[in-house]
């Protein structure tokens, strides 16, 4: 019998606009599901998120996310929604870290990321 590796996922969210569906799918696939986000009530009360990491505030978000991702090795880092993609696209200056969070085959396509997102409404 072959034992498969349990993948570790980090779901990133800058605001409270997200659904439990993403967490459920990864959990159903037998992944360890972590989140890096402000306090979101449903995350604190469900069984689909294994570990929750809260950033200090929006100004420290990217620096704390990078420090966190340097310590814990994730198989996948998944932005939770368009607002998060747009925020990360605007905020991440380090190209290597950007490729880790939002991998693109052509960096010219970076301008398209989060282009459909609405205004960012944070909880900070």
N, C-alpha and C positions, 0 to 999 in steps of 0.2 A: 504494500500500500504506500503510495506516494503522498507525502504531506506537502501541500502547497504553502508557499510563503503568504503570510497575511500582510496585505499592502496597508501602508499608512498614508492617509489622506489629510490634507489641511484645507478646509473651506474658509475662505476669507470673505468677510462682510463688513462694510463700513457703516451700515445703517440697519434699521430694523425691518427693512423690506426684503423678506426672503420667505421661502416655504420649507416645510419639513421634507418635501419630496427628494431633494438632492441628498440630504442626510440619510433618508430611508434607503435610497438606491444603493449607496456605498455600503451601508450597514448590512443590507440584504446580500451584498456580494462578499460578505465576511471581511470587510476592511475595518481597520482601526480608524475612526473618524474623529478628527480634532477640528476645532474652529478657533479662529482668531477674529474676534469681533467684540463690539460693545455688548452690554447685557441685553439679551433677547429672551423674553420670558419663556417662550416655548422650548428654547434650548436647555434652560435650567430644569425643565420638568419632563423631558422625554428620554427615551432609551437609545436614541440614534446617534447621540454625540457622546464620545468617550471622554474627551478632555476639552475644556474651554479655557482659552487664554484671552484676557482682556487687555487691550492697549490702554495706556494712560489717558491719551486724548488724541484728537485728530492730527495735531501737529507732530506728534511722536509716532504716528501709526506706521509709516514706512520703515523708519529706523528700528523700531521695536519688532516689526514683522521680519526684517532682515536678520536681526540678532536671533530671533526665535528660530527661523529657518536654518540658520548656521549651526544651531545646537542640536536640533532634532531633524533627522533625515527623513524627508517625505518622498514617497513614490510619485505623488501628484499633489500639486497645489492648485486649487480650484476657486476662482472668484465666483461668488454666489449670485451676482446679478450685474446688469449693465452699469449701474451707478458705481459699483466697485471696480469694474474694468476701466471705466473712464477715469476714476480717481487714481488708480494705480498707474495707468498710462501717463497721466499728467505728473505724477509725483515721483516715480522711480527714475533716477538719473543714471544709476549704475547698470551698464549694458548686460553684464553677466547675471546680475540679480533679476533684471527684467526678463531675460530669456528663461530663467528658472520659474518665474511666476506666470509670464504670458509668452510662451514660446511661439515665435514666428519664424517662418523660413526666410522671409524677406523683411528686413527692418523698415523698408519703405512703407509697408502696410500698417505701420503703427498708427498712422493718422486715422485709420478706419476703426480702430478699437473703441467700442463704447459710443460710436457715433449716433446710435439711436437712443441713448439713455436720456432720461429726464434730469432735472436739476437734482443735485445731491442734497438730500435731507438727512443730516446726521443727528445723532442723539447727543452730541457734545455741545 
